[in-house]
Amino acid sequence: MRDFRSRLVTGLQACAAAFQFLTRIPIPVRLDFSDDLCRRSTVYYPVVGGVIGVLVTAAGWLLAQVLPAAPASVLALGVWVALSGALHLDGLMDTADGLLSHRSRERMLEIMKDSRVGAMGVIAGVLLLLMKFSLLATLLPYSGGYLALLIVAPVWGRSFIVIAIAGWPYAREGQGLGSLFKAVTRSEAAWATVWAAAVTWIVMWMSGFGWLEAIAYSAGLTILTGAIGYVLARGMARKLGGLTGDTYGALVELLECAVLLAAVVAAGANG
């Protein structure tokens, strides 16, 4: 019994750490962000994504009841950005500034560390927000299963970064927040993927799809995000000699867009 309580407390602490690190959702618990706690917290990243997805989808659906799709989508996108405190969007912009500068590895890392945002970062951020807006405006008029894919988009974005952390070295040699996660292993990556697939199956099944269809969506999103994420992460790592906290944020944003785009294609193909 004591062992069970200990495991429960340890798991809840890790889950709370995931929410505190990735979101602005208030979790009134004081935690010591050690390497071990950060490692264990990554398993719960898909759970954090699921909560974000539910809140964004609920906000979008409610807004769409009283507003046209375009303004409802802008406001829902604002909720989406606010929930993470623009953490991942900032990472995308810093990554664009560095990688698109076409400088040496060392200089790219310096540019990404600079708190100021350059032209490439602004362009990348604007284009991504426009893409998310257009995809939200397309999806919000739908109900049921295809709108449910909006719930799981943040799940898969956050799931893959656990794979990225475990699969590629950290590029800054002990500097930055990302260095706290250097102990993450393939075991955490595997569990994060299992969580993501399970959350997707539950969401799709509860949205009216049959259990076989829900399994197909889970498998399809596992392959889609794995393939796109691998290509993106490998390309970033080749230029930087590894990945950084900024590139993790960029991966989240880009994979969320990929899942939303797949949702729009699926909805259009099925009328």
Stockholm file with secondary structure:
# STOCKHOLM 1.0

chainA/1-271         MRDFRSRLVTGLQACAAAFQFLTRIPIPVRLDFSDDLCRRSTVYYPVVGGVIGVLVTAAGWLLAQVLPAAPASVLALGVWVALSGALHLDGLMDTADGLLSHRSRERMLEIMKDSRVGAMGVIAGVLLLLMKFSLLATLLPYSGGYLALLIVAPVWGRSFIVIAIAGWPYAREGQGLGSLFKAVTRSEAAWATVWAAAVTWIVMWMSGFGWLEAIAYSAGLTILTGAIGYVLARGMARKLGGLTGDTYGALVELLECAVLLAAVVAAGANG
#=GR chainA/1-271 SS CHHHHHHHHHHHHHHHHHHHHHCCSCCCCCCCCCHHHHHHHGGGHHHHHHHHHHHHHHHHHHHHTTSCHHHHHHHHHHHHHHHHTTHHHHHHHHHHHHHTTTCCHHHHHHHHHCSSCCHHHHHHHHHHHHHHHHHHHHHTTCCTHHHHHHHHHHHHHHHHHHHHHHHSCBTTSSCSGGGGGTTCCHHHHHHHHHHHHHHHHHHHHHTTCCHHHHHHHHHHHHHHHHHHHHHHHHHHHHHHTSBCHHHHHHHHHHHHHHHHHHHHHHHHHTC
#=GC SS_cons         CHHHHHHHHHHHHHHHHHHHHHCCSCCCCCCCCCHHHHHHHGGGHHHHHHHHHHHHHHHHHHHHTTSCHHHHHHHHHHHHHHHHTTHHHHHHHHHHHHHTTTCCHHHHHHHHHCSSCCHHHHHHHHHHHHHHHHHHHHHTTCCTHHHHHHHHHHHHHHHHHHHHHHHSCBTTSSCSGGGGGTTCCHHHHHHHHHHHHHHHHHHHHHTTCCHHHHHHHHHHHHHHHHHHHHHHHHHHHHHHTSBCHHHHHHHHHHHHHHHHHHHHHHHHHTC
//
